[in-house]
Amino acid sequence: MKNTNFFKGSEYQNGIKRVVDILGSLAILIIFLIPSIIIGMLIKATSVGPVFADVPHRIGKNGNTFKMYKFRSMIQNAHKLLRQDPKYKELYKEYKQASYKLHKDPRITLVGRFIRKHSLDEIPQVLNVLKGDMSLVGPRAYYEDELVNQQKKYPNTKSSVTTVLKVKPGITGLWQVSGRSHVNFDERIKLDEKYVKEISFLSDLKIILKTPMVMLTGKGAV
C-alpha cells in the first residue's frame, strides 16, 4: 500500500497547505484591518501616488507572472525611475551588484522606511494568497529581470531556480527568517531550494512562528 503523508511533500503542498493559506490569510486580514487602514491613510497623506506599490509583475509557480500587492513604500514610479532615470544610473548598478537590494535607498519615503523595516508593506499580499498566486510560506517572488540577471551573475544557481519555481512564492519564507536582505542571491536561492525539497506542515509552522519576531525587530530589513 502506498504510504501517503498529507503533512509533507507534494501531498501537503497540493492539499492541506491551501487550507492553511486561506484560514491564515483571513486571520491576518482581520487582525491587521485597522492598521492597514491607518497605513493607507498615512501613505496618501505624506507622499504623492497610490496606496499600493506600482511595480512590475513577479514570477510565480511554473514561471507564471502575477501582480503582487504591496503598500507603496517608495516615491511614485520608483521601479521605473531606477532603471530609466539617468540620475539613478549609479544607484541601479549598486542595486544589481547587491543582489537587488539597497541598504540606503533615496526612493524610500518616511512612512515607507517604517513599514518596510517591520514588513508591514507585505500585508496586502494576503490578497495574492486568497487568489492562489502565493502561499503564506514559500520562496521569494522575483522580478523577471532580477531572476535573469542574477542567474548570469551566479550561473551555479540555475538548477536551484528550476526547483524553486515548482512551488508558489510566499509572503514569508526560510530566507526571510534567516537574514533577509543580508543574504545574497546565491545563498537565498539555496535556502529556498532547501525549503522546497523539505516542504512540510511542520517546516511551515516553524517559519510562521519565527516571522513575528523578525517583523518586530526589523532585522535584516532594507
C-alpha positions in Angstrom: 0.0 0.0 0.0 1.3 3.5 -0.9 2.4 5.5 2.1 0.7 8.9 1.8 1.6 11.7 4.2 -0.7 14.7 3.9 1.6 16.8 6.1 4.7 16.8 3.9 5.9 16.8 0.3 3.6 17.1 -2.7 0.6 15.7 -0.8 0.8 18.5 1.7 1.6 21.2 -0.9 -1.5 20.2 -3.0 -3.8 19.7 -0.1 -3.7 20.9 3.5 -1.3 23.8 2.6 -4.1 25.5 0.7 -6.4 25.3 3.6 -3.8 26.7 5.9 -3.2 29.6 3.4 -6.9 30.5 3.3 -7.5 30.4 7.0 -4.3 32.1 7.8 -4.9 34.9 5.3 -8.4 35.5 6.7 -7.0 35.8 10.2 -4.3 38.3 9.1 -7.0 40.4 7.3 -9.0 40.6 10.5 -6.0 41.3 12.8 -4.4 43.9 10.5 -7.6 45.6 9.2 -7.3 48.7 11.3 -3.5 49.0 11.0 -3.9 48.6 7.2 -6.4 51.5 7.0 -4.1 53.7 9.1 -1.1 52.8 6.9 -3.1 53.6 3.7 -4.1 57.0 5.1 -0.5 57.8 6.1 0.8 56.9 2.7 -1.7 59.1 0.9 -1.1 62.0 3.4 2.7 62.1 3.2 3.5 61.3 -0.4 2.2 61.6 -4.0 1.0 58.4 -5.5 -1.3 55.4 -5.0 -1.6 53.4 -1.8 -0.4 50.2 -3.4 3.1 49.9 -5.0 3.2 50.4 -8.8 5.7 47.6 -9.6 6.1 45.1 -12.4 4.7 41.6 -12.2 6.6 38.9 -10.3 7.5 35.4 -11.3 5.3 32.7 -9.6 4.8 29.0 -9.7 5.9 27.4 -13.0 7.2 30.7 -14.2 3.8 32.3 -14.5 3.7 36.0 -13.7 1.3 37.8 -11.4 0.6 41.2 -9.9 1.8 41.4 -6.3 0.0 43.7 -3.9 2.2 45.7 -1.5 1.7 49.0 0.3 3.8 51.7 -1.5 6.9 52.4 0.5 8.7 54.5 -2.2 8.1 57.5 -4.4 5.8 57.1 -7.3 7.2 55.1 -10.3 10.2 54.2 -8.2 10.9 50.9 -10.0 10.8 52.5 -13.4 12.8 55.6 -12.4 15.6 53.4 -11.0 16.0 51.7 -14.4 15.4 54.6 -16.7 16.3 57.9 -15.0 20.0 58.9 -15.6 20.3 60.3 -12.1 19.8 56.8 -10.7 22.4 55.1 -13.0 25.0 54.5 -10.4 22.3 53.5 -7.9 21.0 50.9 -10.3 24.5 49.4 -10.7 24.8 49.2 -6.9 21.3 47.6 -6.8 22.2 44.8 -9.2 25.6 44.2 -7.6 23.9 43.9 -4.1 21.5 41.1 -5.1 18.7 43.6 -6.0 18.7 45.2 -2.5 19.8 48.7 -1.4 20.7 49.5 2.2 20.5 53.2 1.5 17.7 53.9 -1.0 16.8 57.6 -1.6 13.5 56.5 -3.2 12.0 55.3 0.1 9.5 57.6 1.8 9.4 58.4 5.5 6.4 56.2 6.1 7.9 53.6 3.8 11.0 53.3 5.8 9.0 52.2 8.9 6.6 49.8 7.1 9.5 48.2 5.2 11.5 47.7 8.4 8.7 45.8 10.1 7.4 44.1 6.9 4.0 45.9 7.1 4.2 46.7 3.4 3.7 43.0 2.8 0.3 42.8 4.4 -1.7 43.2 1.1 -0.1 40.0 -0.2 -2.7 38.1 1.7 -4.9 39.0 -1.2 -2.5 37.2 -3.5 -2.7 34.2 -1.2 -6.5 34.2 -1.3 -6.4 34.5 -5.1 -4.0 31.5 -5.3 -0.9 33.3 -6.7 1.0 33.0 -3.5 1.2 31.0 -0.2 1.8 32.2 3.3 5.1 30.4 3.3 7.3 29.9 0.3 10.3 31.1 -1.7 10.8 34.8 -2.6 8.8 36.1 -5.6 11.3 37.5 -8.0 11.1 40.2 -10.7 11.8 38.7 -14.2 14.9 40.8 -14.9 16.2 40.1 -11.4 16.0 36.3 -11.9 17.6 36.6 -15.4 20.5 38.8 -14.2 21.2 37.0 -11.0 21.5 33.7 -12.8 24.1 35.3 -15.1 26.0 36.5 -12.0 25.6 33.2 -10.2 25.4 30.5 -13.0 25.6 27.7 -10.5 22.1 28.6 -9.2 20.2 27.6 -12.4 19.2 24.2 -11.0 18.1 25.7 -7.7 15.9 28.3 -9.6 14.2 25.5 -11.5 13.4 23.7 -8.2 12.2 26.9 -6.5 9.8 27.8 -9.4 7.9 24.5 -8.9 6.0 26.0 -5.9 4.1 29.2 -5.1 6.2 32.0 -3.7 5.4 33.1 -0.1 4.8 36.1 2.0 7.4 34.8 4.4 9.9 32.0 3.9 13.1 30.3 5.1 15.4 33.0 3.8 13.3 35.8 5.3 13.7 34.3 8.8 17.4 33.5 8.1 18.8 37.0 7.5 16.5 38.7 5.0 18.4 41.3 3.0 21.8 40.3 4.5 21.6 37.1 2.4 22.9 37.3 -1.2 21.1 35.7 -4.1 23.1 32.5 -4.3 22.6 31.9 -0.6 19.0 32.9 -0.7 18.1 30.6 -3.6 19.8 27.7 -1.9 17.7 28.3 1.2 14.6 28.4 -0.9 15.6 25.2 -2.7 16.1 23.6 0.7 12.6 24.7 1.7 11.0 23.2 -1.4 12.8 19.9 -1.0 11.8 19.6 2.7 8.4 21.2 2.5 6.0 20.1 5.2 3.4 21.4 7.6 5.9 21.4 10.4 8.5 23.5 8.5 5.8 26.0 7.5 4.7 26.2 11.1 8.2 26.9 12.3 8.7 29.7 9.8 5.3 31.2 10.6 6.2 31.3 14.3 9.6 32.9 13.7 8.1 35.6 11.4 6.5 37.9 14.0 9.9 38.4 15.8 11.6 39.2 12.5 8.8 41.8 11.9 9.1 43.3 15.3 12.9 43.6 15.3 13.2 44.6 11.6 16.4 42.5 11.5 17.9 42.4 8.0 15.4 44.8 6.5 16.2 47.5 3.9 
